[in-house]
Amino acid sequence: MTTCHGPSRRFLLQSALVASALPFLPRISLASASAPTELVAKPGKASLWEEGGPLADIWGYDGGVPGPVLRMRQGETLRVNFRNELDQPSTIHWHGIRIDNAYDGVAGLTQEPVEPGQTFEYLVKAPDAGTFWYHPHNRSWEQMARGLYGVLIVEESEPVAVDRDLVMVFDDWRLDEARQIDVASLGMLHDWAHAGRLGNVLTVNGQPYLKQTVTPGERLRLRVLNTANARVLQLRFAGLAPVVLALDGQPVEPYPLADEILEIAPAQRCDLMIDMPGEAGVFKVEEVSRDPFAACELRAEGEPIARTAPLPETLRLPGNPLASALDLEGALSVDLLMEGGAMGRMGAAMLHGERKGMRELMEAGKVWSFNGIAGSHHDPALFSTALGRTVRMPIVNDTRWPHAIHLHGHHFKVLSRNGAPVAREEWRDTVLTAPGERVEIAFVADNPGKWMLHCHMLEHQAAGMMSWFEVS
């Protein structure tokens, strides 16, 4: 992992925990969809190294990182006028939204890329309430590493019984000695063939470390997102006893986090309920996947919150209108074999319809494959299926690296890991697979169109770990 010369901490973690109503994360509150929302991708500045420190050149929606928190109501349609003021084409993909295919935002598959100076109008209809996000799907390995992403919150039709709704957007950055984004290292084949682009600085909501003041006894809804290019995070909420409410926007039967640690892969989201203790105190959130470091702290101050009536002991989010009746006996079975990467066993793969050896693949920047194909949008579909059919997909990670597999336009049920049924029912849009692991998923193909399927370690996607499927 690349490091910067700086404070003695081997991996400097910087973060901020910010309520969406606070100025650190601009909020666009949407009472209706009649007036379009404007989003502009353009250069900006952010203090990523330390508060008040050097300003880094970033790319952001409306010039900020993250971009504005967009809020809409379940079932509504949000109109977004996107303008591209970058020096390369871009799009917006609405991650996790079971959207109309024409507005999924995948350059080369669902739309042409939006050229510099051009605009595109997205119509985002959100059937599900939950925590989602938006980011580009053109050169995403570069544009997201520069800061181009934001949060989309779809609010339940009825208010949820919490005192405060907080957003925590985790990202890691690779900064050089000048505390700027290390642009020279973008596109390095070493990163693409290994774990992906791992940074040397961690931020939350694009901000340096922040002591967030809360009220003793408050009930928090904490929306945690991992927007990093490739880093799998392990977050410890010591002394806070978090309860999981939703994964990737889909409610689950509430359960406590084991050891108060949340593992969250790139692109995944998790909604947590935290009941703050009734007395004053300081509670640190740490990232513990390597050495433990404080990411932020919740500082409970003042008089405990006064209630006229107690909150329900356990908060359950209302279900979403997801097709959950899986016809596993009559399902279309589609195998997905992941191969390649450093120390892998892949000796050759198909590239643009021709079989190539590893040397030729490396020269082309393609070192990963799905089912023996170093993929692109120009390859044949992984599969086609009729509308409404169940698809059953065993995923095999025959590599030395973890992969976060993401399906567009659908949520899927995780059925098993290494042949054993999963402990709890999980409906996700992104599933983390460990090296050597076999994970089986299934979903109802109920959203017509051409949909991307890829690893959300973005360098792996760019280097061949991508395909698409069609629902007709």
Salt bridges, closest charged atoms under 4 A:
ASP57 OD1 - LYS45 NZ 2.39
GLU85 OE2 - ARG83 NE 2.91
ASP104 OD1 - HIS93 ND1 3.23
ASP104 OD2 - HIS408 ND1 2.71
GLU121 OE2 - ARG79 NH2 3.21
ASP128 OD1 - ARG98 NH2 2.70
GLU142 OE1 - ARG139 NH2 2.57
GLU142 OE2 - ARG146 NE 2.98
GLU155 OE2 - ARG71 NH1 3.04
GLU156 OE2 - ARG221 NH2 3.14
ASP163 OD2 - ARG307 NH2 2.61
ASP165 OD1 - ARG71 NH2 3.75
ASP165 OD1 - ARG223 NE 2.90
ASP172 OD2 - ARG231 NE 2.85
GLU177 OE2 - HIS5 NE2 3.27
ASP191 OD2 - ARG174 NH1 2.96
ASP191 OD1 - HIS190 ND1 3.89
GLU218 OE1 - ARG164 NH2 3.00
ASP248 OD1 - ARG269 NH1 3.63
ASP248 OD2 - ARG428 NE 3.19
GLU253 OE2 - ARG316 NH2 2.58
ASP271 OD2 - ARG221 NH2 2.80
ASP271 OD2 - ARG223 NH1 3.64
ASP275 OD1 - ARG219 NE 2.70
GLU286 OE1 - ARG236 NH2 2.57
ASP291 OD2 - ARG10 NH2 2.58
GLU297 OE2 - ARG299 NH2 2.71
GLU301 OE2 - ARG299 NE 3.78
GLU354 OE1 - LYS356 NZ 3.13
GLU360 OE2 - LYS356 NZ 3.92
ASP398 OD1 - ARG345 NH2 2.52
GLU425 OE1 - LYS413 NZ 3.31
GLU426 OE1 - ARG428 NH1 3.81
ASP429 OD1 - HIS95 NE2 3.17
ASP429 OD2 - ARG269 NH2 2.80
ASP429 OD1 - HIS406 ND1 3.67
ASP429 OD2 - HIS411 NE2 3.50
GLU437 OE1 - ARG417 NH1 3.18
GLU440 OE2 - ARG392 NE 2.53
